[in-house]
Amino acid sequence: MKFSLNLNKIALLRNARGENYPSLEEYANKAIELGVDGLTLHPRPDHRHATSDDVISLAKITRDRGVEFNIEEAM
């Protein structure tokens, strides 16, 4: 069984605070270090959770670290 960690709530908390804390990239890297098989984001057009920049950033991290990246688009 594979485990993919959804980082949307981290992004939501960061956006609510209006700063880059908590850092989505730090959580992504820590999750990979702890052994997840992939990362998941659900970007929305209103960027309430993950943003387009988050998708680009996490795509690079997952590609460089060799884990799966799941993008589940909201309609």
C-alpha positions in Angstrom: 0.0 0.0 0.0 1.3 3.5 -0.9 0.7 6.6 1.2 0.4 10.1 -0.3 0.2 13.0 2.2 -2.3 15.7 1.4 -0.7 19.1 2.2 -3.9 21.3 1.7 -4.5 22.0 5.4 -0.9 23.2 5.7 -1.4 25.6 2.8 -4.8 26.8 4.2 -3.2 27.6 7.6 -0.3 29.4 5.9 -2.7 31.4 3.8 -4.8 32.3 6.8 -1.8 33.7 8.6 -0.7 35.8 5.6 2.9 34.7 5.7 4.9 31.6 4.7 4.4 29.9 8.0 4.1 27.0 8.1 6.2 26.4 5.0 4.7 24.0 2.6 8.1 23.1 1.2 9.4 22.3 4.7 6.5 20.0 5.4 6.9 18.4 2.0 10.5 17.6 2.5 10.0 16.4 6.1 7.2 14.1 4.9 9.5 12.6 2.2 12.2 12.2 4.8 9.7 10.3 7.0 9.0 7.9 4.1 5.8 9.0 2.3 5.3 7.6 -1.2 3.9 10.9 -2.5 2.4 14.3 -1.9 -1.1 15.4 -2.8 -2.6 18.9 -3.4 -6.1 20.1 -4.3 -5.5 23.5 -5.9 -8.6 25.7 -6.3 -9.2 28.6 -8.6 -9.6 30.9 -5.6 -6.2 29.8 -4.2 -7.8 29.3 -0.8 -5.6 26.3 -0.2 -2.8 25.5 -2.5 -1.7 28.1 -5.0 -0.3 27.7 -8.6 3.2 28.5 -7.1 2.7 25.7 -4.6 2.1 23.3 -7.5 5.2 24.4 -9.3 7.3 24.2 -6.1 6.1 20.8 -5.0 6.4 19.4 -8.6 10.1 20.3 -8.4 10.5 18.8 -5.0 8.8 15.5 -5.8 10.6 15.2 -9.1 14.0 15.8 -7.5 13.2 13.5 -4.5 11.7 10.7 -6.7 8.2 10.6 -5.1 4.8 10.7 -6.7 2.9 14.0 -7.0 -0.9 13.9 -7.1 -2.8 17.0 -8.2 -6.6 16.7 -7.7 -8.2 19.7 -9.3 -11.4 21.2 -7.9 -14.0 22.2 -10.4 
